[in-house]
């Protein structure tokens, strides 16, 4: 049994870093599969350590202004 999302805007295909949606730094992607029937739901960024570092840096900067 496959489920469909009625609002496609609920499925994001980017990283959210520093208040904006962005691709992985090297623009690679991988498929997200429905485990019930293995059909492709979407593709998402194949984020690397540099993407994780950018996210941590952005979160750290945002935290300072939030405090």
C-alpha positions as CSV (number, residue, x, y, z in Angstrom):
1,X,0.0,0.0,0.0
2,X,1.5,3.3,-1.1
3,X,0.6,6.6,0.5
4,X,0.5,9.9,-1.4
5,X,1.1,13.3,0.1
6,X,-1.8,15.5,-0.7
7,X,0.2,18.7,-0.3
8,X,3.6,18.4,-2.2
9,X,5.0,21.5,-0.4
10,X,5.3,19.3,2.7
11,X,8.1,17.3,1.1
12,X,11.3,19.4,1.1
13,X,14.1,18.7,-1.2
14,X,16.8,21.0,0.3
15,X,18.7,21.6,3.4
16,X,17.6,24.5,5.7
17,X,20.8,26.3,6.6
18,X,21.1,29.9,7.9
19,X,17.4,30.7,7.2
20,X,17.3,29.5,3.6
21,X,16.7,26.3,1.6
22,X,19.8,25.2,-0.2
23,X,21.3,22.2,-2.0
24,X,24.3,20.3,-0.7
25,X,27.6,22.1,-1.4
26,X,28.6,19.6,-4.0
27,X,25.0,19.3,-5.4
28,X,24.8,15.5,-5.1
29,X,21.4,14.0,-4.2
30,X,20.0,10.6,-3.3
31,X,16.6,9.0,-3.6
32,X,14.2,8.6,-0.7
33,X,12.3,5.4,-1.2
34,X,9.0,4.2,0.3
35,X,10.0,1.1,2.2
36,X,6.6,-0.6,1.6
37,X,7.0,-0.7,-2.2
38,X,10.4,0.9,-2.9
39,X,9.0,3.6,-5.2
40,X,10.8,6.9,-5.1
41,X,9.2,9.5,-3.0
42,X,11.6,12.3,-3.6
43,X,15.3,13.2,-3.8
44,X,17.2,15.1,-1.1
45,X,20.7,16.5,-0.8
46,X,23.4,14.1,0.0
47,X,24.9,16.4,2.5
48,X,28.6,16.2,3.5
49,X,30.6,17.2,6.5
50,X,31.0,20.7,5.0
51,X,27.2,21.0,4.8
52,X,26.9,19.9,8.5
53,X,29.6,22.4,9.4
54,X,27.7,25.2,7.6
55,X,24.5,24.2,9.5
56,X,26.3,24.2,12.9
57,X,28.0,27.5,12.2
58,X,24.6,29.1,11.2
59,X,22.9,27.7,14.3
60,X,25.7,28.9,16.5
61,X,25.4,32.4,15.0
62,X,21.7,32.4,15.4
63,X,21.9,31.3,19.0
64,X,24.1,34.3,19.9
65,X,21.4,36.7,18.6
66,X,18.7,34.7,20.3
67,X,20.3,34.8,23.7
